[in-house]
Amino acid sequence: RGTASGFLVVSGHAMDAFERGLRAIQPNAVPLIVLMGVGSRAQLAQKLVAQGWRAGTPAAIICGASTPDEWVWTGSVSELAHADVPDGIAGVVVIGDVVRIRESLAGSGAAQEVKYGRH
């Protein structure tokens, strides 16, 4: 509430579709939810910046959501390529100020890698 009035869901594995989605909105206007984009996160970040998104825009990668193996990374668009994502777990990329909500709830504004679950 008060952070976003909508969001855009785009595919991250088809760069043409991703770029069309980016061109349809103003940079940083709404949060982006990128499905199937974890493997192409470096290219996604490059396209975002080229389309006018701030390199410092908050970003998150969530893998294995709602499972015992859930893994979450937060940082910025410029750091996406360097996230050390676990293999073999499906994930989603979130771009925008909504990522800060998680950080404020966790009490941290720094990029972090967190592994949740029972082991």
Secondary structure, DSSP 8 states (H G I E B T S, - for coil): --S-S--EEEESS-HHHHHHHHHTS-TTSS-EEEET-STTHHHHHHHHHHTT--TT-EEEEEESTTSTT-EEEEEEGGGGGG----TT--EEEEESTTHHHHHHHHT--S-EEEE-S--
